[in-house]
Amino acid sequence: MYAVKGSGRSKTSLLLKALSLPMRKWNGLFDQTGKLHLLPDGPGVVDGRLRRILDVGCNTGSHLVSFADRGWEVWGVDLSEQALAKARTRIPHGCFIHADIQEANLPENQFDAVRADAVWEHLVDPVGFAEKCYRLLSPAGSLFLYVPNYKSLLQNLCGRYNINSWVPFLLNFFTPKSATEALKRAGFPRYYVSTNTHTSYFSLTLRQFLNRKKPLFDSQNLGWSVALFSVCSPLHRLMDVLGLGEELVIMAPKS
């Protein structure tokens, strides 16, 4: 009996493994995460001038690699010296500083882009952070922020069971309105807001929400896994088009 059961589970795992590549390709048809995290686009040298980007909370520098490859001058700030050591190995010619952004010795009015991914929602003073970024940007520079969206469809439907609901680890719960109001107070005159949902968010949230009282779905269940990936990929893209996705992607030009 146990041998048969184990054999069945083994076969299911092999089928899931075999289907993983086509499912990832299916997700890729609807996923815009990679594109949005490459913003701003374009080469590092424009009209003979080297462009400079700062990543606040850069961690190991993974989001800066594409910019370095395109010839940008890359800077990173983080509170983890261990993570920065990996960033320096990954991008030897980058400038990485171990400090809080408010205390870091950074040149003002010099950065063409400042980005912060999964940072703003953790800060005690988000407006002060935005003001600091405003001062660091060149006159034609832009701030790029990536934060959870607390007006998303999943947040409204599933509440604390949403995979993106990290209470009490988040200090700020941004909606498009509150995020742009904070930027306005910091001096930014314009903002462009879109939403983005990672490919796994819908399936993970639905599994967590449906299993909240009693486990109903096994992560190794072939039909359940394929159905989630097949249905959730186009659904999460639709929510992004409607502005109801899980992550706010904000671009705020300095001028």
C-alpha atoms as an extended CHARMM CRD file, in Angstrom:
* protein
*
       255  EXT
         1         1  MET       CA              0.0000000000        0.0000000000        0.0000000000  PROA      1               0.0000000000
         2         2  TYR       CA              2.6680000000        2.4990000000        0.9960000000  PROA      2               0.0000000000
         3         3  ALA       CA              4.8020000000        1.5350000000       -1.9940000000  PROA      3               0.0000000000
         4         4  VAL       CA              1.9140000000        2.2000000000       -4.3570000000  PROA      4               0.0000000000
         5         5  LYS       CA              1.1730000000        5.5420000000       -2.7050000000  PROA      5               0.0000000000
         6         6  GLY       CA              4.7970000000        6.5780000000       -2.8550000000  PROA      6               0.0000000000
         7         7  SER       CA              4.9970000000        5.4920000000       -6.4670000000  PROA      7               0.0000000000
         8         8  GLY       CA              1.9670000000        7.6170000000       -7.3040000000  PROA      8               0.0000000000
         9         9  ARG       CA              3.4480000000       10.6490000000       -5.5950000000  PROA      9               0.0000000000
        10        10  SER       CA              6.7170000000       10.0630000000       -7.4290000000  PROA      10              0.0000000000
        11        11  LYS       CA              4.9410000000        9.9170000000      -10.7830000000  PROA      11              0.0000000000
        12        12  THR       CA              3.0280000000       13.1060000000       -9.9640000000  PROA      12              0.0000000000
        13        13  SER       CA              6.2690000000       14.8820000000       -9.0500000000  PROA      13              0.0000000000
        14        14  LEU       CA              7.8570000000       13.7730000000      -12.3080000000  PROA      14              0.0000000000
        15        15  LEU       CA              4.8550000000       15.0480000000      -14.2820000000  PROA      15              0.0000000000
        16        16  LEU       CA              4.9870000000       18.3930000000      -12.4680000000  PROA      16              0.0000000000
        17        17  LYS       CA              8.6850000000       18.6370000000      -13.2070000000  PROA      17              0.0000000000
        18        18  ALA       CA              8.0590000000       17.8690000000      -16.8790000000  PROA      18              0.0000000000
        19        19  LEU       CA              5.3300000000       20.5140000000      -17.0280000000  PROA      19              0.0000000000
        20        20  SER       CA              7.3400000000       23.1730000000      -15.2150000000  PROA      20              0.0000000000
        21        21  LEU       CA              9.0050000000       24.5300000000      -18.3650000000  PROA      21              0.0000000000
        22        22  PRO       CA              5.8000000000       24.9570000000      -20.4390000000  PROA      22              0.0000000000
        23        23  MET       CA              4.0780000000       26.4870000000      -17.3830000000  PROA      23              0.0000000000
        24        24  ARG       CA              6.9350000000       28.9870000000      -16.9910000000  PROA      24              0.0000000000
        25        25  LYS       CA              6.6630000000       29.8440000000      -20.6880000000  PROA      25              0.0000000000
        26        26  TRP       CA              2.9100000000       30.3150000000      -20.2590000000  PROA      26              0.0000000000
        27        27  ASN       CA              3.5310000000       32.6340000000      -17.3160000000  PROA      27              0.0000000000
        28        28  GLY       CA              6.0740000000       34.5470000000      -19.3840000000  PROA      28              0.0000000000
        29        29  LEU       CA              3.3880000000       35.5190000000      -21.9020000000  PROA      29              0.0000000000
        30        30  PHE       CA              1.6790000000       37.5920000000      -19.2020000000  PROA      30              0.0000000000
        31        31  ASP       CA              4.5380000000       38.5410000000      -16.8860000000  PROA      31              0.0000000000
        32        32  GLN       CA              5.8610000000       42.1070000000      -17.0340000000  PROA      32              0.0000000000
        33        33  THR       CA              7.9310000000       41.9510000000      -13.8340000000  PROA      33              0.0000000000
        34        34  GLY       CA             11.2820000000       41.7540000000      -15.6060000000  PROA      34              0.0000000000
        35        35  LYS       CA             10.5120000000       44.6780000000      -17.8820000000  PROA      35              0.0000000000
        36        36  LEU       CA              9.3500000000       46.9660000000      -15.0800000000  PROA      36              0.0000000000
        37        37  HSD       CA             12.3740000000       46.1960000000      -12.9330000000  PROA      37              0.0000000000
        38        38  LEU       CA             14.6740000000       47.2340000000      -15.7880000000  PROA      38              0.0000000000
        39        39  LEU       CA             13.3460000000       50.7970000000      -15.6780000000  PROA      39              0.0000000000
        40        40  PRO       CA             14.7070000000       53.2200000000      -16.6790000000  PROA      40              0.0000000000
        41        41  ASP       CA             15.6040000000       51.6150000000      -19.9640000000  PROA      41              0.0000000000
        42        42  GLY       CA             18.2470000000       52.5450000000      -22.4950000000  PROA      42              0.0000000000
        43        43  PRO       CA             22.0610000000       52.5930000000      -22.5870000000  PROA      43              0.0000000000
        44        44  GLY       CA             24.3270000000       54.0660000000      -19.9480000000  PROA      44              0.0000000000
        45        45  VAL       CA             25.8560000000       56.6610000000      -22.2880000000  PROA      45              0.0000000000
        46        46  VAL       CA             23.5450000000       59.1790000000      -23.9720000000  PROA      46              0.0000000000
        47        47  ASP       CA             24.9190000000       62.0140000000      -26.1070000000  PROA      47              0.0000000000
        48        48  GLY       CA             28.3890000000       61.3300000000      -24.7470000000  PROA      48              0.0000000000
        49        49  ARG       CA             27.2730000000       61.5880000000      -21.1040000000  PROA      49              0.0000000000
        50        50  LEU       CA             27.4550000000       58.7140000000      -18.6270000000  PROA      50              0.0000000000
        51        51  ARG       CA             24.1990000000       58.0350000000      -16.8190000000  PROA      51              0.0000000000
        52        52  ARG       CA             24.2400000000       57.2060000000      -13.0930000000  PROA      52              0.0000000000
        53        53  ILE       CA             21.7710000000       55.1090000000      -11.0640000000  PROA      53              0.0000000000
        54        54  LEU       CA             21.4480000000       54.5790000000       -7.3020000000  PROA      54              0.0000000000
        55        55  ASP       CA             19.6980000000       51.5120000000       -5.8580000000  PROA      55              0.0000000000
        56        56  VAL       CA             18.6020000000       52.0780000000       -2.2550000000  PROA      56              0.0000000000
        57        57  GLY       CA             18.4800000000       48.7890000000       -0.3850000000  PROA      57              0.0000000000
        58        58  CYS       CA             20.4500000000       47.2070000000       -3.2020000000  PROA      58              0.0000000000
        59        59  ASN       CA             21.1620000000       43.9700000000       -1.2790000000  PROA      59              0.0000000000
        60        60  THR       CA             23.4690000000       41.8340000000       -3.4550000000  PROA      60              0.0000000000
        61        61  GLY       CA             23.1170000000       44.1480000000       -6.4630000000  PROA      61              0.0000000000
        62        62  SER       CA             20.9750000000       41.8010000000       -8.5340000000  PROA      62              0.0000000000
        63        63  HSD       CA             18.7790000000       44.6110000000       -9.8910000000  PROA      63              0.0000000000
        64        64  LEU       CA             21.8340000000       46.6390000000      -10.9080000000  PROA      64              0.0000000000
        65        65  VAL       CA             23.3960000000       43.9920000000      -13.1360000000  PROA      65              0.0000000000
        66        66  SER       CA             21.3160000000       44.9060000000      -16.1950000000  PROA      66              0.0000000000
        67        67  PHE       CA             22.2570000000       48.5740000000      -15.7830000000  PROA      67              0.0000000000
        68        68  ALA       CA             25.9520000000       47.7580000000      -15.4350000000  PROA      68              0.0000000000
        69        69  ASP       CA             25.7030000000       45.5890000000      -18.5490000000  PROA      69              0.0000000000
        70        70  ARG       CA             24.2220000000       48.5450000000      -20.4410000000  PROA      70              0.0000000000
        71        71  GLY       CA             27.0830000000       50.8110000000      -19.3690000000  PROA      71              0.0000000000
        72        72  TRP       CA             25.4430000000       52.7370000000      -16.5240000000  PROA      72              0.0000000000
        73        73  GLU       CA             27.5020000000       53.9470000000      -13.5680000000  PROA      73              0.0000000000
        74        74  VAL       CA             25.9110000000       51.9910000000      -10.7260000000  PROA      74              0.0000000000
        75        75  TRP       CA             25.7420000000       52.9170000000       -7.0450000000  PROA      75              0.0000000000
        76        76  GLY       CA             24.1470000000       50.9750000000       -4.2150000000  PROA      76              0.0000000000
        77        77  VAL       CA             23.3390000000       51.6210000000       -0.5590000000  PROA      77              0.0000000000
        78        78  ASP       CA             22.4630000000       48.9230000000        1.9520000000  PROA      78              0.0000000000
        79        79  LEU       CA             22.6210000000       48.1790000000        5.6800000000  PROA      79              0.0000000000
        80        80  SER       CA             24.0290000000       44.6660000000        5.1660000000  PROA      80              0.0000000000
        81        81  GLU       CA             27.7880000000       44.5480000000        4.7150000000  PROA      81              0.0000000000
        82        82  GLN       CA             27.5330000000       40.8600000000        3.8530000000  PROA      82              0.0000000000
        83        83  ALA       CA             25.1270000000       41.5940000000        1.0000000000  PROA      83              0.0000000000
        84        84  LEU       CA             27.2970000000       44.4660000000       -0.2270000000  PROA      84              0.0000000000
        85        85  ALA       CA             30.3350000000       42.1780000000       -0.3490000000  PROA      85              0.0000000000
        86        86  LYS       CA             28.4260000000       40.0000000000       -2.8220000000  PROA      86              0.0000000000
        87        87  ALA       CA             27.3590000000       43.0920000000       -4.7780000000  PROA      87              0.0000000000
        88        88  ARG       CA             30.9960000000       44.2150000000       -5.0960000000  PROA      88              0.0000000000
        89        89  THR       CA             31.9430000000       40.7780000000       -6.3720000000  PROA      89              0.0000000000
        90        90  ARG       CA             29.0490000000       40.8000000000       -8.8320000000  PROA      90              0.0000000000
        91        91  ILE       CA             29.7710000000       44.3430000000      -10.1130000000  PROA      91              0.0000000000
        92        92  PRO       CA             33.4360000000       45.1480000000       -9.3200000000  PROA      92              0.0000000000
        93        93  HSD       CA             33.2940000000       48.6190000000      -10.8770000000  PROA      93              0.0000000000
        94        94  GLY       CA             30.1520000000       49.6470000000       -8.9340000000  PROA      94              0.0000000000
        95        95  CYS       CA             30.1480000000       51.9870000000       -5.9530000000  PROA      95              0.0000000000
        96        96  PHE       CA             28.5450000000       50.3350000000       -2.9080000000  PROA      96              0.0000000000
        97        97  ILE       CA             28.1110000000       52.0810000000        0.4400000000  PROA      97              0.0000000000
        98        98  HSD       CA             27.3130000000       50.5100000000        3.8110000000  PROA      98              0.0000000000
        99        99  ALA       CA             25.0210000000       53.1110000000        5.3910000000  PROA      99              0.0000000000
       100       100  ASP       CA             21.5150000000       54.3800000000        5.8720000000  PROA      100             0.0000000000
       101       101  ILE       CA             20.6010000000       56.5940000000        2.9290000000  PROA      101             0.0000000000
       102       102  GLN       CA             20.0250000000       59.5680000000        5.2180000000  PROA      102             0.0000000000
       103       103  GLU       CA             23.5850000000       59.2330000000        6.5430000000  PROA      103             0.0000000000
       104       104  ALA       CA             25.3750000000       58.1380000000        3.3650000000  PROA      104             0.0000000000
       105       105  ASN       CA             27.7560000000       60.6230000000        1.7850000000  PROA      105             0.0000000000
       106       106  LEU       CA             26.1190000000       60.7710000000       -1.6370000000  PROA      106             0.0000000000
       107       107  PRO       CA             26.4790000000       63.5180000000       -4.2600000000  PROA      107             0.0000000000
       108       108  GLU       CA             23.3280000000       65.5980000000       -4.5970000000  PROA      108             0.0000000000
       109       109  ASN       CA             21.7540000000       66.5210000000       -7.9660000000  PROA      109             0.0000000000
       110       110  GLN       CA             23.8950000000       63.8470000000       -9.6760000000  PROA      110             0.0000000000
       111       111  PHE       CA             21.7430000000       60.7450000000      -10.2300000000  PROA      111             0.0000000000
       112       112  ASP       CA             19.7050000000       60.1480000000      -13.3640000000  PROA      112             0.0000000000
       113       113  ALA       CA             17.6870000000       57.5140000000      -11.5340000000  PROA      113             0.0000000000
       114       114  VAL       CA             17.1330000000       56.4340000000       -7.9450000000  PROA      114             0.0000000000
       115       115  ARG       CA             15.2860000000       53.1750000000       -7.3590000000  PROA      115             0.0000000000
       116       116  ALA       CA             14.0010000000       51.4900000000       -4.1980000000  PROA      116             0.0000000000
       117       117  ASP       CA             12.4560000000       48.0290000000       -4.3180000000  PROA      117             0.0000000000
       118       118  ALA       CA             10.7270000000       46.6880000000       -1.1590000000  PROA      118             0.0000000000
       119       119  VAL       CA             12.1600000000       49.5470000000        0.9220000000  PROA      119             0.0000000000
       120       120  TRP       CA              9.6800000000       52.4210000000        1.2000000000  PROA      120             0.0000000000
       121       121  GLU       CA              7.0440000000       50.3860000000        3.0190000000  PROA      121             0.0000000000
       122       122  HSD       CA              9.5110000000       49.5550000000        5.8320000000  PROA      122             0.0000000000
       123       123  LEU       CA             10.5250000000       53.1370000000        6.6870000000  PROA      123             0.0000000000
       124       124  VAL       CA              9.4750000000       55.2050000000        9.6960000000  PROA      124             0.0000000000
       125       125  ASP       CA              9.6370000000       58.4200000000        7.6230000000  PROA      125             0.0000000000
       126       126  PRO       CA              8.6570000000       57.6980000000        3.9950000000  PROA      126             0.0000000000
       127       127  VAL       CA              8.2700000000       61.3930000000        3.1580000000  PROA      127             0.0000000000
       128       128  GLY       CA             11.7570000000       62.1560000000        4.4920000000  PROA      128             0.0000000000
       129       129  PHE       CA             13.1120000000       59.3300000000        2.3410000000  PROA      129             0.0000000000
       130       130  ALA       CA             11.4040000000       60.7640000000       -0.7530000000  PROA      130             0.0000000000
       131       131  GLU       CA             12.8140000000       64.2120000000        0.0550000000  PROA      131             0.0000000000
       132       132  LYS       CA             16.3240000000       62.7430000000        0.2430000000  PROA      132             0.0000000000
       133       133  CYS       CA             15.8450000000       61.0290000000       -3.1220000000  PROA      133             0.0000000000
       134       134  TYR       CA             14.6050000000       64.3110000000       -4.5960000000  PROA      134             0.0000000000
       135       135  ARG       CA             17.8320000000       66.0400000000       -3.5470000000  PROA      135             0.0000000000
       136       136  LEU       CA             19.9950000000       63.2600000000       -4.9890000000  PROA      136             0.0000000000
       137       137  LEU       CA             18.3410000000       63.3260000000       -8.4100000000  PROA      137             0.0000000000
       138       138  SER       CA             19.6380000000       65.4300000000      -11.2630000000  PROA      138             0.0000000000
       139       139  PRO       CA             17.1500000000       67.9800000000      -12.6750000000  PROA      139             0.0000000000
       140       140  ALA       CA             16.0920000000       65.4780000000      -15.3530000000  PROA      140             0.0000000000
       141       141  GLY       CA             16.2690000000       62.4190000000      -13.0680000000  PROA      141             0.0000000000
       142       142  SER       CA             13.4370000000       60.1840000000      -11.8620000000  PROA      142             0.0000000000
       143       143  LEU       CA             12.6120000000       58.1600000000       -8.7560000000  PROA      143             0.0000000000
       144       144  PHE       CA             11.3900000000       54.5640000000       -9.2070000000  PROA      144             0.0000000000
       145       145  LEU       CA              9.5530000000       52.8910000000       -6.3280000000  PROA      145             0.0000000000
       146       146  TYR       CA              8.2540000000       49.3280000000       -5.9860000000  PROA      146             0.0000000000
       147       147  VAL       CA              5.8880000000       48.8050000000       -3.0280000000  PROA      147             0.0000000000
       148       148  PRO       CA              2.9280000000       46.5360000000       -2.1360000000  PROA      148             0.0000000000
       149       149  ASN       CA             -0.4510000000       47.8200000000       -3.2950000000  PROA      149             0.0000000000
       150       150  TYR       CA             -3.0660000000       47.8100000000       -0.5280000000  PROA      150             0.0000000000
       151       151  LYS       CA             -5.7930000000       48.5780000000       -3.0250000000  PROA      151             0.0000000000
       152       152  SER       CA             -5.1150000000       45.3670000000       -4.9300000000  PROA      152             0.0000000000
       153       153  LEU       CA             -7.8380000000       42.8710000000       -5.7650000000  PROA      153             0.0000000000
       154       154  LEU       CA             -6.2760000000       40.1160000000       -3.6510000000  PROA      154             0.0000000000
       155       155  GLN       CA             -5.7950000000       42.3950000000       -0.6660000000  PROA      155             0.0000000000
       156       156  ASN       CA             -9.4430000000       43.4330000000       -0.7730000000  PROA      156             0.0000000000
       157       157  LEU       CA            -10.7210000000       39.8730000000       -1.2320000000  PROA      157             0.0000000000
       158       158  CYS       CA             -8.3210000000       37.8900000000        0.9500000000  PROA      158             0.0000000000
       159       159  GLY       CA             -7.0930000000       40.3840000000        3.5540000000  PROA      159             0.0000000000
       160       160  ARG       CA             -4.4540000000       38.9240000000        5.8410000000  PROA      160             0.0000000000
       161       161  TYR       CA             -4.3290000000       35.7410000000        3.7650000000  PROA      161             0.0000000000
       162       162  ASN       CA             -2.8780000000       37.6680000000        0.8380000000  PROA      162             0.0000000000
       163       163  ILE       CA              0.7040000000       36.5140000000        0.2630000000  PROA      163             0.0000000000
       164       164  ASN       CA              1.6840000000       40.1960000000        0.0260000000  PROA      164             0.0000000000
       165       165  SER       CA              0.2410000000       41.1270000000        3.4500000000  PROA      165             0.0000000000
       166       166  TRP       CA              3.2580000000       41.2010000000        5.7660000000  PROA      166             0.0000000000
       167       167  VAL       CA              1.8190000000       42.5570000000        8.9910000000  PROA      167             0.0000000000
       168       168  PRO       CA              3.5990000000       43.5600000000       11.2470000000  PROA      168             0.0000000000
       169       169  PHE       CA              6.7660000000       43.6900000000        9.1220000000  PROA      169             0.0000000000
       170       170  LEU       CA              5.5330000000       46.6360000000        7.0470000000  PROA      170             0.0000000000
       171       171  LEU       CA              5.2320000000       50.0760000000        8.5990000000  PROA      171             0.0000000000
       172       172  ASN       CA              3.3910000000       51.7060000000        5.6890000000  PROA      172             0.0000000000
       173       173  PHE       CA              0.4720000000       50.3850000000        3.6830000000  PROA      173             0.0000000000
       174       174  PHE       CA              0.4770000000       52.3280000000        0.4380000000  PROA      174             0.0000000000
       175       175  THR       CA             -2.3690000000       52.8640000000       -1.9720000000  PROA      175             0.0000000000
       176       176  PRO       CA             -1.8920000000       54.8260000000       -5.2010000000  PROA      176             0.0000000000
       177       177  LYS       CA             -3.4170000000       57.8670000000       -3.4720000000  PROA      177             0.0000000000
       178       178  SER       CA             -1.3020000000       57.7610000000       -0.3050000000  PROA      178             0.0000000000
       179       179  ALA       CA              1.9030000000       57.0300000000       -2.2470000000  PROA      179             0.0000000000
       180       180  THR       CA              1.4710000000       59.9540000000       -4.6130000000  PROA      180             0.0000000000
       181       181  GLU       CA              0.4580000000       62.2500000000       -1.7430000000  PROA      181             0.0000000000
       182       182  ALA       CA              3.7300000000       61.4300000000        0.0250000000  PROA      182             0.0000000000
       183       183  LEU       CA              5.6880000000       62.1680000000       -3.1600000000  PROA      183             0.0000000000
       184       184  LYS       CA              3.8290000000       65.4300000000       -3.6050000000  PROA      184             0.0000000000
       185       185  ARG       CA              4.8190000000       66.4960000000       -0.0760000000  PROA      185             0.0000000000
       186       186  ALA       CA              8.4350000000       65.6320000000       -0.9340000000  PROA      186             0.0000000000
       187       187  GLY       CA              8.4160000000       68.0250000000       -3.8890000000  PROA      187             0.0000000000
       188       188  PHE       CA              7.7730000000       65.7610000000       -6.8750000000  PROA      188             0.0000000000
       189       189  PRO       CA              5.4490000000       67.5160000000       -9.3540000000  PROA      189             0.0000000000
       190       190  ARG       CA              4.3300000000       64.4580000000      -11.3480000000  PROA      190             0.0000000000
       191       191  TYR       CA              3.8650000000       60.7160000000      -10.8860000000  PROA      191             0.0000000000
       192       192  TYR       CA              3.1160000000       57.7460000000      -13.0690000000  PROA      192             0.0000000000
       193       193  VAL       CA              1.6050000000       54.7440000000      -11.2980000000  PROA      193             0.0000000000
       194       194  SER       CA              1.0250000000       51.2400000000      -12.6410000000  PROA      194             0.0000000000
       195       195  THR       CA              0.6670000000       47.8600000000      -10.9600000000  PROA      195             0.0000000000
       196       196  ASN       CA              2.5650000000       44.6390000000      -11.3820000000  PROA      196             0.0000000000
       197       197  THR       CA              1.8350000000       41.1460000000      -10.0750000000  PROA      197             0.0000000000
       198       198  HSD       CA              4.4890000000       38.4630000000       -9.8080000000  PROA      198             0.0000000000
       199       199  THR       CA              3.4740000000       35.2260000000      -11.5010000000  PROA      199             0.0000000000
       200       200  SER       CA              3.1980000000       33.2470000000       -8.2680000000  PROA      200             0.0000000000
       201       201  TYR       CA              1.1660000000       35.7460000000       -6.2050000000  PROA      201             0.0000000000
       202       202  PHE       CA             -2.3170000000       34.7240000000       -7.3400000000  PROA      202             0.0000000000
       203       203  SER       CA             -1.7320000000       30.9880000000       -7.0090000000  PROA      203             0.0000000000
       204       204  LEU       CA             -0.0040000000       31.2790000000       -3.6100000000  PROA      204             0.0000000000
       205       205  THR       CA             -2.6690000000       33.6010000000       -2.2110000000  PROA      205             0.0000000000
       206       206  LEU       CA             -5.5560000000       31.4760000000       -3.4460000000  PROA      206             0.0000000000
       207       207  ARG       CA             -3.9820000000       28.3510000000       -1.9830000000  PROA      207             0.0000000000
       208       208  GLN       CA             -3.4230000000       30.1120000000        1.3500000000  PROA      208             0.0000000000
       209       209  PHE       CA             -6.9350000000       31.6080000000        1.4020000000  PROA      209             0.0000000000
       210       210  LEU       CA             -8.7230000000       28.3870000000        0.4640000000  PROA      210             0.0000000000
       211       211  ASN       CA             -6.6800000000       26.3700000000        2.9740000000  PROA      211             0.0000000000
       212       212  ARG       CA             -7.2450000000       28.8380000000        5.8410000000  PROA      212             0.0000000000
       213       213  LYS       CA             -9.6210000000       26.5360000000        7.7600000000  PROA      213             0.0000000000
       214       214  LYS       CA             -8.8170000000       23.1050000000        6.4260000000  PROA      214             0.0000000000
       215       215  PRO       CA             -6.1270000000       21.9460000000        3.9730000000  PROA      215             0.0000000000
       216       216  LEU       CA             -7.9720000000       21.3420000000        0.7200000000  PROA      216             0.0000000000
       217       217  PHE       CA             -5.2350000000       21.4570000000       -1.8630000000  PROA      217             0.0000000000
       218       218  ASP       CA             -1.9650000000       19.5990000000       -1.9430000000  PROA      218             0.0000000000
       219       219  SER       CA              0.9040000000       21.5200000000       -3.5620000000  PROA      219             0.0000000000
       220       220  GLN       CA              1.8860000000       18.2600000000       -5.2930000000  PROA      220             0.0000000000
       221       221  ASN       CA             -1.5780000000       17.7730000000       -6.7920000000  PROA      221             0.0000000000
       222       222  LEU       CA             -1.0800000000       17.8100000000      -10.5540000000  PROA      222             0.0000000000
       223       223  GLY       CA             -4.4980000000       19.0830000000      -11.6040000000  PROA      223             0.0000000000
       224       224  TRP       CA             -4.5890000000       21.8230000000       -8.9550000000  PROA      224             0.0000000000
       225       225  SER       CA             -1.1020000000       23.0980000000       -9.8110000000  PROA      225             0.0000000000
       226       226  VAL       CA             -1.6750000000       23.1770000000      -13.5660000000  PROA      226             0.0000000000
       227       227  ALA       CA             -5.0840000000       24.8320000000      -13.1390000000  PROA      227             0.0000000000
       228       228  LEU       CA             -3.6450000000       27.5540000000      -10.9090000000  PROA      228             0.0000000000
       229       229  PHE       CA             -0.8060000000       28.3730000000      -13.2590000000  PROA      229             0.0000000000
       230       230  SER       CA             -3.0460000000       28.2660000000      -16.3290000000  PROA      230             0.0000000000
       231       231  VAL       CA             -5.8080000000       30.4640000000      -14.9020000000  PROA      231             0.0000000000
       232       232  CYS       CA             -3.8550000000       32.8030000000      -12.6480000000  PROA      232             0.0000000000
       233       233  SER       CA             -1.3220000000       34.0230000000      -15.2140000000  PROA      233             0.0000000000
       234       234  PRO       CA             -3.8120000000       35.7960000000      -17.5140000000  PROA      234             0.0000000000
       235       235  LEU       CA             -5.8950000000       36.8210000000      -14.4860000000  PROA      235             0.0000000000
       236       236  HSD       CA             -3.0460000000       38.6190000000      -12.7660000000  PROA      236             0.0000000000
       237       237  ARG       CA             -2.1620000000       40.4180000000      -16.0220000000  PROA      237             0.0000000000
       238       238  LEU       CA             -5.7800000000       41.5620000000      -16.3210000000  PROA      238             0.0000000000
       239       239  MET       CA             -5.6370000000       42.9260000000      -12.7770000000  PROA      239             0.0000000000
       240       240  ASP       CA             -2.4960000000       44.8840000000      -13.6760000000  PROA      240             0.0000000000
       241       241  VAL       CA             -4.2390000000       46.4120000000      -16.6820000000  PROA      241             0.0000000000
       242       242  LEU       CA             -7.1020000000       47.4540000000      -14.3820000000  PROA      242             0.0000000000
       243       243  GLY       CA             -4.6750000000       48.8910000000      -11.7880000000  PROA      243             0.0000000000
       244       244  LEU       CA             -5.5880000000       46.2340000000       -9.2010000000  PROA      244             0.0000000000
       245       245  GLY       CA             -2.2830000000       44.3330000000       -9.1650000000  PROA      245             0.0000000000
       246       246  GLU       CA             -0.1920000000       43.4700000000       -6.1290000000  PROA      246             0.0000000000
       247       247  GLU       CA              2.7600000000       45.8260000000       -6.5530000000  PROA      247             0.0000000000
       248       248  LEU       CA              2.7080000000       49.5600000000       -7.1620000000  PROA      248             0.0000000000
       249       249  VAL       CA              5.3250000000       50.6490000000       -9.6810000000  PROA      249             0.0000000000
       250       250  ILE       CA              5.8060000000       54.4120000000       -9.3880000000  PROA      250             0.0000000000
       251       251  MET       CA              7.9080000000       56.7240000000      -11.5230000000  PROA      251             0.0000000000
       252       252  ALA       CA              8.2810000000       60.2870000000      -10.2600000000  PROA      252             0.0000000000
       253       253  PRO       CA             10.3250000000       62.7250000000      -12.3850000000  PROA      253             0.0000000000
       254       254  LYS       CA             12.0770000000       65.4820000000      -10.4630000000  PROA      254             0.0000000000
       255       255  SER       CA             10.9700000000       68.1360000000      -12.9390000000  PROA      255             0.0000000000
